[in-house]
Structure formats: C-alpha cells, structure tokens
Amino acid sequence: MVKHVSTLGRNGVHDFILIRASAIILTLYTIYICGFFLMAGDVGYMQWNGFFDSFLQKYSLWSH
C-alpha cells in the first residue's frame, strides 16, 4: 500500500482542524502586525525595536 508523505495527521478531520487552527493563528498575528503599523504611523528603528521588545513578542508561543 502506498502511503502519502504529505499527510500531516492521522485522518482527514485531524488535518482539517490542524490547518484551520494554523490559519486562525496566522490571521490573528497578521491583524496584530497590521494594527501596529496603522497605530504607529511612521515606523523607524526605535518603534520597530520597541515593538519586538514588548511583552507579547517576547513571551509568545511561537517565539520559543
């Protein structure tokens, strides 16, 4: 029997949920970044550095 290498999980439902959860996380992060740019106005090095020094950026789940 041929096994597909591209499968992520145990079955189709698991793969669907995993992909949707990943899409939600990426969408929320994109909104977060866009919100920063909209609220900050002209972004220079100091604003960008301050943004990544913030609590949410240092202790987010994907930064470890």
PyMOL commands that set and color helices and strands:
alter all, ss='L'
color gray80, all
select helices_A, chain A and resi 12-40+45-52+55-58+61-63
alter helices_A, ss='H'
color red, helices_A
deselect
rebuild
show_as cartoon
